[in-house]
Amino acid sequence: MAEGQVTALIVAAGKGERLGADAPKQYRMIGGKPVLRWAVEALAQHPLIDQVRVVIGVGHQELAHAALDGLDVGEFVGGGTERSDSVLNGLQAIEHGTVLVHDAARPFCPPPVVDRLLAALEHSDGAVPVLPVADTLALGSSVLEKPVDRTRLLRVQTPQAFHVEDLIYAYEEAGRKAVTDESTVMLAAGLKVATVEGDPMLEKLTTPADWSRAEAILSCRLVPRTGMGFDVHTFEGDGPIMLGGIAVPHSRGLAGHSDADVVLHAITDALLGAAGLGDIGEHFPPSDARWKGASSDLFLRHAAELVIARGGMIDHVDVTIIAEEPKVGPHRSAIRMRVAEILGIRVEQVSVKATTTEGLGFTGRREGMAAQAVASIRMELSR
């Protein structure tokens, strides 16, 4: 097994230009979380890994902080012009022990791969995960030419495991030119690199097609979950009232510890219920003076962030407003847009309806308003 402290060194200093996106690919969202966060969490949760360090590009501090908020990754390591510069900067920050060098663009690392790498390192200078080449290979361009024997060809993945001192030595011995990954440097320095079984989950995100494949993989890992929410407030004082995050003109206001937004309260409870995270009163107790008169978009945004932080995706929310007054129709579009904005989803994923109770009950007597919401999300089975 590996000697000393085991550090996962995640290289996230690339520009991701081949995807043509506004932000580097390691900060793009996939399954509700940035790619970099998936990569860090996969290794940080492994019981044999003691710490995670992340190498980032110039000017990426804010992006990295936002992507990894709440995770223990220590100080970010500054990257260099080439991959080899970034890795060496990371190695200097580690100094000793065992290192698993991993590409941030490979977000899904199965724990058994790490187990195999660290076991193989006991008898070798390095270890890498590999997969056999399944396709027929041939030379050529516009015309197919000579076939290539694929018998001994392997696809090399990351993470790759090394003793820190050996990898630093290899870079000093072999230099930094023509480096595609750390195994090539080790081999150029005459060191031994063992192979272990890789995993298709470690495919690298490079092209738009890779992104579609990764989304499909995530979809298979997620299961649908549904939550329901209900809220009610009595009329009190002067209007306007807050309804779905917007101010709706009305002669009377609504009584409540916060801003008494029945729509956002009901959706908040629906999301928390879908994720199995209790209810709004547990997270924002009315006995806490901090929430006196608070804007309810804080509550809804918090619920959404909790779902996303657990690897969940919000698919749809549907809310029914129950009241004789005010009329909801003129404000329906604005409410949908505001709810979608708070949740970070498309307006098409938000449904807002309204009904009366035909004069029955407290809403029928115009004593207050109620709202009922249903939220559909997807989360991993293990969550």
C-alpha positions in Angstrom: 0.0 0.0 0.0 1.1 3.6 -0.4 3.6 5.1 2.0 3.0 8.3 4.0 0.3 10.9 3.3 -1.8 10.3 0.2 -2.6 13.5 -1.7 -4.9 13.9 -4.6 -3.5 16.6 -6.9 -6.3 17.8 -9.3 -5.0 19.7 -12.3 -7.6 22.3 -13.3 -5.4 25.0 -14.9 -6.5 24.4 -18.5 -8.5 26.9 -20.7 -10.8 24.3 -22.2 -10.8 26.1 -25.6 -11.8 23.2 -27.7 -15.3 23.3 -26.2 -15.7 27.0 -27.3 -17.6 27.9 -24.0 -17.4 31.2 -22.1 -15.9 29.5 -19.1 -13.2 26.8 -19.0 -14.7 23.4 -19.0 -13.7 22.5 -15.5 -16.1 25.3 -14.3 -19.0 24.4 -16.5 -22.1 22.9 -14.9 -23.0 19.2 -15.3 -25.7 17.6 -13.3 -26.2 20.7 -11.2 -22.5 21.0 -10.1 -19.3 22.3 -11.7 -17.1 19.6 -13.3 -14.3 20.5 -10.9 -16.5 19.9 -7.9 -17.4 16.4 -9.1 -13.7 15.6 -9.6 -12.7 16.9 -6.1 -15.6 15.2 -4.3 -14.9 11.9 -5.9 -11.4 11.8 -4.5 -12.0 13.7 -1.3 -14.5 11.1 -0.2 -12.1 8.2 -0.6 -11.0 6.8 2.8 -7.4 6.3 1.7 -6.9 9.9 0.5 -5.7 12.2 3.2 -6.0 15.6 1.4 -6.9 17.2 -1.9 -4.9 20.0 -3.6 -6.1 21.8 -6.7 -4.0 23.6 -9.3 -5.9 26.4 -11.0 -5.2 28.8 -13.9 -4.3 32.4 -13.7 -7.3 34.5 -13.0 -9.5 31.5 -11.9 -9.5 32.3 -8.1 -13.1 33.4 -8.0 -14.3 30.6 -10.3 -12.5 28.0 -8.2 -13.8 29.4 -4.9 -17.4 29.4 -6.1 -17.1 25.8 -7.6 -15.5 24.4 -4.4 -17.3 26.3 -1.7 -17.4 24.4 1.5 -14.9 21.7 0.5 -11.6 21.3 2.3 -8.9 21.7 -0.4 -6.5 24.1 1.3 -4.9 26.9 -0.6 -5.1 26.8 -4.4 -1.9 26.1 -6.2 -1.1 28.4 -9.2 -0.8 26.7 -12.5 1.8 27.3 -15.2 1.9 27.7 -19.0 2.1 24.0 -19.7 0.6 21.0 -17.9 4.1 20.0 -16.6 4.5 23.4 -15.0 1.2 23.1 -13.2 1.9 19.6 -12.0 5.4 20.6 -10.7 3.9 23.5 -8.9 1.5 21.1 -7.2 4.3 18.7 -6.3 6.3 21.4 -4.7 3.3 22.2 -2.5 3.1 18.6 -1.4 6.8 17.7 -1.0 6.5 14.1 0.1 4.3 11.0 0.4 2.1 9.6 -2.4 0.3 11.7 -5.0 -2.6 10.9 -7.3 -2.4 13.3 -10.2 -5.8 13.7 -11.8 -7.4 15.7 -14.6 -10.3 17.9 -13.5 -11.9 17.1 -16.8 -12.4 13.5 -15.7 -15.1 14.2 -13.1 -16.3 10.7 -12.2 -13.6 8.6 -10.5 -14.9 5.2 -9.1 -13.3 4.4 -5.7 -12.1 0.9 -6.8 -9.7 2.5 -9.3 -8.0 4.4 -6.4 -7.8 1.2 -4.5 -6.1 -0.6 -7.4 -3.7 2.2 -8.0 -2.5 2.5 -4.4 -2.1 -1.3 -4.1 0.0 -1.4 -7.3 2.2 1.4 -6.1 3.6 -0.9 -3.4 5.7 -2.8 -6.0 6.3 -0.1 -8.6 7.5 3.5 -9.1 4.1 4.5 -10.5 0.7 3.1 -11.5 -1.9 4.2 -14.1 -5.4 3.0 -15.0 -5.7 1.7 -18.5 -8.4 0.4 -20.8 -7.9 -1.8 -23.9 -8.5 -0.4 -27.4 -11.6 -1.9 -28.7 -11.9 -0.3 -32.2 -10.0 -1.3 -35.3 -7.0 1.0 -35.9 -5.5 2.0 -39.2 -3.2 4.6 -40.8 -4.7 7.0 -43.3 -6.5 10.3 -43.8 -9.1 10.6 -46.6 -8.3 7.0 -47.7 -7.9 4.0 -45.3 -4.4 2.6 -45.5 -2.4 0.1 -43.4 -4.2 -1.4 -40.3 -2.4 -1.1 -36.9 -2.1 -4.1 -34.5 -4.0 -3.1 -31.4 -3.1 -6.1 -29.4 -0.8 -4.3 -27.0 -2.3 -0.8 -27.3 -3.8 0.7 -24.2 -5.7 3.9 -23.4 -4.1 5.6 -20.4 -6.4 7.5 -17.9 -6.0 9.4 -14.7 -5.7 9.5 -11.7 -2.1 8.3 -11.9 -0.3 7.3 -8.7 3.4 8.1 -7.8 5.7 8.6 -4.9 6.2 12.4 -4.9 10.0 12.2 -4.8 10.1 9.8 -7.8 7.9 12.1 -9.9 9.9 15.2 -9.1 13.1 13.2 -10.0 11.5 12.1 -13.3 10.8 15.7 -14.3 14.3 16.7 -13.4 15.8 13.8 -15.3 13.6 13.8 -18.4 12.6 17.4 -18.7 9.2 18.9 -19.5 9.0 18.6 -23.3 6.4 16.6 -25.1 4.6 15.7 -21.9 1.1 14.3 -22.3 0.8 12.9 -18.8 3.0 12.0 -15.9 3.5 8.4 -17.0 5.4 9.5 -20.1 7.7 11.5 -17.9 8.3 8.5 -15.6 9.0 6.2 -18.5 11.4 8.7 -20.1 13.3 8.8 -16.9 13.7 5.0 -16.9 11.2 4.4 -14.0 8.7 1.5 -13.8 5.0 2.2 -14.2 2.5 -0.5 -13.5 -1.0 -0.7 -15.1 -4.3 -1.4 -13.4 -7.8 -1.8 -14.7 -9.3 1.5 -15.6 -12.9 2.5 -15.9 -15.2 3.9 -18.7 -16.4 6.4 -16.1 -13.0 8.1 -16.3 -13.5 9.2 -19.9 -12.2 12.8 -20.4 -14.6 15.7 -21.2 -13.2 17.3 -24.4 -15.9 17.7 -27.0 -19.6 18.6 -26.9 -20.3 14.9 -27.5 -18.4 14.0 -24.4 -20.6 16.4 -22.5 -23.8 14.7 -23.7 -22.4 11.3 -22.8 -21.5 12.5 -19.2 -25.0 13.9 -18.8 -26.4 10.5 -19.8 -24.2 8.8 -17.3 -25.4 11.1 -14.6 -29.0 10.5 -15.5 -28.6 6.8 -15.0 -27.2 7.4 -11.5 -30.1 9.7 -10.5 -33.5 8.7 -9.3 -36.6 10.8 -9.4 -37.9 12.2 -6.1 -41.0 14.3 -5.3 -41.8 16.6 -2.4 -44.9 18.5 -1.4 -45.2 21.8 0.4 -48.1 23.8 1.9 -48.2 27.2 3.4 -50.9 29.6 4.7 -51.0 33.2 6.0 -53.7 35.4 7.2 -54.4 38.9 5.9 -53.2 41.6 8.2 -52.2 45.3 7.9 -51.7 47.1 4.7 -50.6 45.8 1.3 -48.9 45.1 -1.0 -48.3 41.4 -0.5 -45.2 39.3 -1.6 -46.3 36.5 -3.9 -43.7 34.3 -5.6 -41.0 36.9 -5.0 -42.8 39.9 -6.5 -44.8 42.6 -4.8 -48.5 42.3 -5.8 -50.7 45.4 -5.1 -53.5 44.7 -2.6 -55.4 46.6 0.0 -54.2 44.2 2.8 -50.9 42.6 3.6 -50.1 39.1 4.9 -49.0 38.3 8.5 -45.9 36.3 9.0 -42.5 36.3 10.7 -40.7 36.8 7.4 -42.3 38.5 4.4 -45.2 35.9 4.4 -44.7 34.8 0.8 -46.9 31.7 0.7 -45.7 30.7 -2.8 -42.0 30.7 -2.0 -42.6 29.1 1.4 -44.6 26.2 -0.2 -42.0 25.6 -2.9 -39.2 25.7 -0.3 -40.9 23.0 1.7 -41.5 21.0 -1.4 -37.8 21.0 -2.4 -36.7 20.2 1.2 -39.2 17.4 1.3 -38.0 15.9 -2.0 -34.4 15.9 -0.8 -35.4 14.5 2.6 -34.0 17.6 4.4 -36.8 18.4 6.8 -38.9 21.6 6.5 -38.6 25.3 6.3 -39.1 25.7 10.1 -36.0 23.5 10.8 -33.8 25.7 8.6 -35.3 29.1 9.4 -37.1 28.8 12.7 -39.6 31.6 13.4 -38.2 32.0 16.9 -34.9 33.3 15.3 -34.9 37.1 15.1 -32.6 37.0 12.1 -35.6 36.0 9.9 -37.9 38.7 11.1 -39.2 40.3 7.9 -36.7 38.4 5.8 -37.2 38.1 2.1 -38.4 34.6 1.3 -36.1 34.3 -1.8 -33.3 33.6 0.8 -35.2 30.5 2.0 -35.9 29.2 -1.5 -32.4 29.8 -2.8 -31.0 27.9 0.3 -33.2 24.9 -0.4 -32.1 24.8 -4.0 -28.4 25.1 -3.0 -28.9 22.1 -0.6 -30.4 20.0 -3.4 -27.6 20.9 -5.8 -24.8 20.4 -3.2 -26.1 16.8 -2.8 -25.7 16.1 -6.5 -29.4 16.7 -7.2 -31.1 18.4 -10.1 -34.3 20.4 -10.0 -36.6 19.2 -12.8 -39.9 21.0 -12.2 -41.9 22.9 -9.6 -45.7 23.4 -9.7 -47.5 25.7 -7.3 -51.2 26.3 -6.8 -52.3 29.6 -5.1 -55.5 29.3 -3.2 -57.3 32.6 -2.6 -60.3 34.7 -3.5 -58.2 37.8 -3.8 -56.0 39.2 -5.2 -56.3 38.0 -8.8 -53.2 36.0 -9.7 -53.6 36.0 -13.5 -52.1 39.4 -14.2 -49.0 38.4 -12.2 -48.5 34.8 -13.3 -45.7 35.3 -15.8 -43.8 37.6 -13.5 -44.0 35.0 -10.7 -42.9 32.2 -12.9 -39.9 34.2 -14.1 -38.9 35.2 -10.6 -39.2 31.6 -9.2 -37.1 30.3 -12.1 -34.5 33.0 -11.5 -34.2 32.1 -7.8 -33.9 28.4 -8.5 -31.5 28.8 -11.4 -33.8 26.9 -13.8 -35.7 27.7 -17.0 -39.1 29.4 -16.8 -40.5 26.3 -18.6 -39.7 24.3 -15.5 -42.0 26.4 -13.3 -45.8 26.1 -13.3 -48.1 28.6 -11.4 -51.8 28.1 -11.1 -54.5 29.7 -9.0 -57.9 28.6 -7.7 -60.6 29.7 -5.2 -62.5 27.6 -2.7 -65.9 28.8 -4.0 -66.5 30.9 -0.8 -65.7 28.0 1.5 -63.3 28.0 4.4 -60.9 30.8 5.6 -59.7 31.6 2.1 -63.3 31.7 0.9 -64.1 34.1 3.6 -61.2 36.2 2.4 -59.3 35.8 5.7 -56.0 34.8 4.1 -54.2 33.0 1.4 -52.7 29.5 0.9 -50.4 27.8 -1.5 -49.7 24.2 -2.3 -46.5 23.1 -4.2 -45.0 20.0 -5.7 -41.3 19.7 -6.6 -39.7 17.1 -8.8 -36.0 16.5 -8.5 -33.4 13.8 -9.2 -30.8 12.7 -6.8 -28.3 9.8 -6.4 -29.6 6.7 -4.6 -26.9 7.0 -2.0 -27.9 10.5 -1.0 
